[in-house]
Amino acid sequence: MIDNNYYNFKIIWKNRCDSMPEDIKKFQIIGIYKKERKEYPFKQIIIAQSENYAIHKLYSRIGSRHKVKRYNIKIEEVNMIE
């Protein structure tokens, strides 16, 4: 019974991976975030479908890791990596 459920899970997961879009890109985002009157530079590589979605992911990552609001994050440069 356990092996059968595992097999079904593998089939479902494979179908989800097959349906992923092919246009996923890597973006390198460089900037500064401010916290407690100090500025901290950052350089992040984010995998996303578009530049706007990559910026949104960056805001949520830095905000959750460092407890920084979006208006304290300044993005200086966004580059697409081949």
Stockholm file with secondary structure:
# STOCKHOLM 1.0

chainA/1-82         MIDNNYYNFKIIWKNRCDSMPEDIKKFQIIGIYKKERKEYPFKQIIIAQSENYAIHKLYSRIGSRHKVKRYNIKIEEVNMIE
#=GR chainA/1-82 SS CHHHHHHHHHHHHHHHHHTSCSCCEEEEEEEEEEETTEEEEEEEEEEESSHHHHHHHHHHHHHHHHCCCGGGEEEEEEEEEC
#=GC SS_cons        CHHHHHHHHHHHHHHHHHTSCSCCEEEEEEEEEEETTEEEEEEEEEEESSHHHHHHHHHHHHHHHHCCCGGGEEEEEEEEEC
//
